[in-house]
Amino acid sequence: MNIFLDILIDRLEKKGIQFRAIPGYIRSIALIIADYPRLNLREVDGKLQLLGWNDFELDDHTFQLVVAIIEDREFAALTDKPAYWFQRICQLEQHHIEGQKSG
């Protein structure tokens, strides 16, 4: 699994994003980047606000993690997929994380 995804999930949960919302958040960022590849962090955050992600400010570290994950071949083909594709991958990652904590 992707170590960046491990870190991102943990980081977003600490920022207050519920685990079940994380796939949608990542997908929203992926779609924004796919549609507007030249946007900077503040512009992407502004687009997220317009999509309803008002409670979470995108910071540089989180943004860089998302970009790294999206650029990973595992996610590159998923920008045109529905949110449940992202949810499936994040659930697999969460299962992986929980297995590491208990093992």
C-alpha positions in Angstrom: 0.0 0.0 0.0 1.0 3.6 -0.4 2.7 5.1 2.6 1.6 8.6 1.5 -2.0 7.4 1.8 -1.4 6.1 5.3 -0.1 9.5 6.3 -2.8 11.4 4.5 -5.6 9.4 6.1 -4.1 9.9 9.5 -3.6 13.6 8.9 -7.1 14.2 7.6 -8.7 12.3 10.6 -6.6 14.5 13.0 -8.0 17.6 11.1 -11.5 16.4 11.9 -12.5 14.8 8.6 -14.4 11.6 9.3 -13.0 8.5 7.7 -16.0 7.9 5.6 -15.7 11.5 4.1 -12.0 11.2 3.2 -12.5 9.4 -0.2 -14.8 12.2 -1.3 -12.4 14.9 -0.2 -9.5 13.2 -2.0 -11.7 12.8 -5.1 -12.7 16.4 -5.0 -9.1 17.5 -5.0 -8.3 15.1 -7.7 -11.1 16.4 -9.9 -10.1 20.0 -9.3 -6.4 19.3 -10.2 -7.5 17.3 -13.3 -9.7 20.2 -14.5 -7.3 23.0 -13.4 -3.8 21.7 -13.3 -2.1 25.1 -12.8 -4.0 26.1 -9.7 -2.1 26.9 -6.6 -2.9 25.7 -3.0 -5.2 28.7 -2.2 -7.1 28.4 -5.5 -7.7 24.7 -5.0 -8.8 25.4 -1.4 -11.2 28.0 -2.8 -12.7 25.5 -5.2 -13.1 23.0 -2.4 -15.0 25.6 -0.4 -17.3 26.1 -3.4 -17.9 22.3 -3.4 -19.0 22.4 0.2 -15.7 21.5 2.0 -16.1 24.6 4.2 -15.0 23.1 7.5 -11.5 22.1 6.4 -8.7 24.4 5.2 -6.3 22.7 2.9 -2.7 23.2 4.0 0.4 22.8 2.0 1.5 19.5 3.5 -1.9 17.9 3.0 -2.0 19.3 -0.5 1.4 17.8 -1.4 0.4 14.4 0.0 -2.8 14.4 -2.1 -0.8 15.4 -5.2 1.7 12.6 -4.6 -1.1 10.1 -4.2 -2.9 11.3 -7.3 0.3 11.1 -9.3 0.8 7.5 -8.1 -0.2 5.0 -10.8 -2.7 3.5 -8.3 -4.8 6.7 -8.5 -4.0 8.2 -11.8 -6.8 6.4 -13.6 -9.4 7.1 -10.9 -10.1 10.8 -11.5 -13.0 9.9 -13.8 -14.4 7.2 -11.4 -17.2 7.7 -8.9 -16.4 8.3 -5.2 -16.9 4.7 -4.3 -13.6 3.8 -6.1 -11.8 6.1 -3.8 -13.7 4.8 -0.9 -12.7 1.2 -1.7 -9.0 2.1 -1.9 -9.2 4.2 1.3 -11.0 1.3 3.1 -8.3 -1.1 2.0 -5.7 1.3 3.3 -7.6 1.8 6.6 -7.7 -2.0 7.0 -4.0 -2.1 6.4 -3.3 0.6 9.0 -5.5 -1.1 11.6 -3.7 -4.4 10.9 -0.4 -2.7 11.6 -1.6 -1.2 14.9 -2.9 -4.5 16.2 -0.1 -6.6 14.9 
